[in-house]
């Protein structure tokens, strides 16, 4: 299931991707599969160095649940960077359930029916 907040944020992001967007930007899509649907992700940085686009993503993990998770992370980048090779750095932040529940991404959640 998804929360209204997460669903709204994702769809708002998709709606902003139109011809005007692609006139200036490109879209980097990072697809991740996790062993738990409760693992969330944070983009910690997008930089360039020596002709490489470096993307740092941290997974936020409080121990997991009994479901799987698939994530499509949409990252707008400057159009002039879209021909660079991409190096993805994945990190993990272990946290307690209390810290996990306090993540801004999970606030104002109303679970939708599955």
C-alpha positions as CSV (number, residue, x, y, z in Angstrom):
1,X,0.0,0.0,0.0
2,X,1.0,3.6,-0.4
3,X,0.3,6.6,1.8
4,X,-1.6,9.5,0.3
5,X,1.4,11.7,0.9
6,X,3.9,9.5,-0.9
7,X,1.4,8.9,-3.8
8,X,0.7,12.6,-4.1
9,X,4.4,13.5,-4.1
10,X,5.2,11.0,-6.8
11,X,2.3,12.0,-9.0
12,X,3.1,15.7,-8.5
13,X,6.6,15.0,-9.6
14,X,5.4,13.1,-12.7
15,X,3.0,15.9,-13.6
16,X,5.9,18.4,-13.6
17,X,7.7,16.4,-16.3
18,X,6.5,17.9,-19.5
19,X,7.9,19.5,-22.7
20,X,9.0,22.6,-20.7
21,X,10.9,20.4,-18.2
22,X,12.7,18.5,-21.0
23,X,13.7,21.8,-22.7
24,X,16.1,22.4,-19.8
25,X,16.5,19.1,-17.9
26,X,16.9,15.4,-18.3
27,X,15.6,12.8,-16.0
28,X,17.7,10.2,-14.3
29,X,15.6,7.2,-13.1
30,X,17.1,4.9,-10.5
31,X,15.2,1.7,-10.0
32,X,15.8,-0.2,-6.8
33,X,14.4,-3.4,-5.4
34,X,14.5,-4.0,-1.6
35,X,13.8,-7.1,0.5
36,X,11.4,-4.9,2.6
37,X,8.7,-2.4,1.5
38,X,9.5,-0.3,4.6
39,X,13.0,0.6,3.5
40,X,12.9,4.2,2.2
41,X,15.5,6.1,0.3
42,X,17.1,9.6,0.4
43,X,19.1,11.2,-2.4
44,X,22.1,12.7,-0.6
45,X,23.8,14.3,-3.5
46,X,24.3,14.6,-7.2
47,X,27.7,15.8,-8.2
48,X,30.1,15.7,-11.2
49,X,33.8,14.9,-11.0
50,X,36.2,13.9,-13.7
51,X,33.5,13.6,-16.3
52,X,31.3,11.3,-14.1
53,X,27.9,12.0,-12.7
54,X,28.0,10.8,-9.1
55,X,24.7,10.0,-7.4
56,X,24.6,9.2,-3.7
57,X,21.5,7.5,-2.3
58,X,21.0,6.2,1.3
59,X,18.5,3.6,2.2
60,X,16.8,4.1,5.6
61,X,16.3,0.8,7.3
62,X,14.6,0.1,10.7
63,X,14.7,-3.6,10.3
64,X,12.3,-4.4,7.6
65,X,8.9,-6.0,7.1
66,X,7.4,-9.0,5.4
67,X,6.9,-7.4,1.9
68,X,9.1,-6.5,-1.0
69,X,9.7,-3.0,-2.2
70,X,10.4,-1.5,-5.6
71,X,11.4,2.1,-5.9
72,X,11.7,4.4,-8.9
73,X,13.7,7.4,-7.8
74,X,13.3,10.3,-10.3
75,X,16.2,12.8,-10.3
76,X,16.1,15.9,-12.5
77,X,19.6,16.7,-13.9
78,X,20.9,19.5,-16.1
79,X,20.5,18.5,-19.8
80,X,24.2,19.0,-20.5
81,X,25.0,16.2,-17.9
82,X,22.9,13.5,-19.5
83,X,25.7,12.1,-21.6
84,X,28.0,11.5,-18.6
85,X,28.5,8.0,-17.2
86,X,26.7,7.6,-13.9
87,X,28.3,6.2,-10.8
88,X,25.8,5.2,-8.1
89,X,26.8,5.0,-4.5
90,X,24.3,3.2,-2.3
91,X,24.6,3.6,1.5
92,X,22.5,2.4,4.4
93,X,21.4,4.1,7.5
94,X,20.2,1.8,10.2
95,X,17.7,3.5,12.6
96,X,15.3,2.6,15.3
97,X,11.5,2.3,14.5
98,X,11.0,5.6,16.4
99,X,13.5,7.4,14.2
100,X,12.1,5.7,11.1
101,X,8.5,6.8,12.0
102,X,9.7,10.4,12.4
103,X,11.2,10.6,8.9
104,X,9.7,13.6,7.0
105,X,8.8,11.3,4.1
106,X,6.4,9.4,6.4
107,X,4.5,12.3,8.0
108,X,0.9,13.1,7.3
109,X,0.3,9.6,6.1
110,X,-3.1,8.2,5.7
111,X,-2.9,4.6,4.4
112,X,-4.9,4.0,1.2
113,X,-6.8,0.8,0.6
114,X,-4.7,-1.8,-1.1
